[in-house]
Amino acid sequence: MAATRTDQWKPTPGQIALIEPVGASPGRDCLTGVVVPDERIVVDLGASPRPEGDVSEVVASFFAPEALYRLSGKATVEPDGLLVLDVAGIERVQRRTAPRVRLSLPVRMGMGERAVPTIVSGETIDLSTGGCRVTTDRPWPDDSDPVLSIDLPDGGAVVTPARVITVDLSGDGWEYRLAYPTLAGDDRDRLSRLVALEG
């Protein structure tokens, strides 16, 4: 589990929310609702029961493709039945489908088909057949996803399109969580063997 700054993730309209009142009376069920468009985080509770009191401490859970997000804070129910979350903290629970090992390998992030490629170098923190975390000393341009090249211990390299999941400032540089959803079969096999060997 990892802490995430509150300005780095927000549920999108249409997402389902599971809202657990903190210290609720015995027998009170969790609430469910749907996120509605708003600059704030607002959940339409529909026919769900309302929290006890006008303002309640809650934990709201949201499932996203990359992770489960648990938002803690205060919930205020407005007269129209909409619940507004005032978020104090966010916990991100990774949903991994592949084993991951801590391993430092050189990486390069480049622009795939541009005439003058932009290159950002760094190294992996951990690695799996579905994605990796890397650190770099320069930021990656945030308007596009990179092509990732990972130098393997045997002297070869895996080159694949990657998708930026999250980015954080960490120490002296930037930390990226990357997924590679279109990894070729041969490259997947090479990474799988490396993960098994290092694990």
Secondary structure by P-SEA (a helix, b strand, c coil): ccccccccccccccbbbbbbcccccccccbbbbbbcccccccccccccccccccccbbbbbbbcccbbbbbbbbbbbccccbbbbbccbbbbbbbccbbbbbbbbbbbbbbccccbbbbbbbbbcccccccbbbbbccccccccccbbbbbccccbbbbbbbbbccccccccccccccccccccaaaaaaaaaaaaaac
